[in-house]
Amino acid sequence: MKMLVLVYSDALGEAVSTAFKKAEVKGYTRWKEAYGEGTETEPKLGTHYWPGKNNVLAVVIEDEKVPAITDLIKQLKQEHPKGGIKTFILQVEETI
């Protein structure tokens, strides 16, 4: 199993939710109002100078579903090039 951790602009919340529902990803955890700096977009620090915020979405999926979900994420990145979508894929040893 793999855990995908997506960090994305709060403005893309609906697009990300819709895409994952369409892909029939049922379980997830979402953190709202995350702040940070990346390499592809301006910082999102929730301040007057650096407005905006991110969300973080974590999903655990079976290995065979990874290619379809990563294709979906690549499509989201292409449709929203300034959305700051960054995805990390981690190995899941066990769930309890």
C-alpha angles and dihedrals in degrees: 000000000000134000116217115201113194123192112192143157115277087234089069095054095111094045092051093046092048093048094050093047089051089052088051095240101161108176124056145138121224129196114198128207101022116168129208152114127262137180100249104047142028117282116274105212103146093243133122091253096041105028126182138057139228135228126216122215123191122192131172115212139171115266093247091059094054097088093052093047094046089050088052091051091048089052091051090050091050093048092046107032093168093046094099094227111175123172130196121194117207132184114246111212097183143343121215 
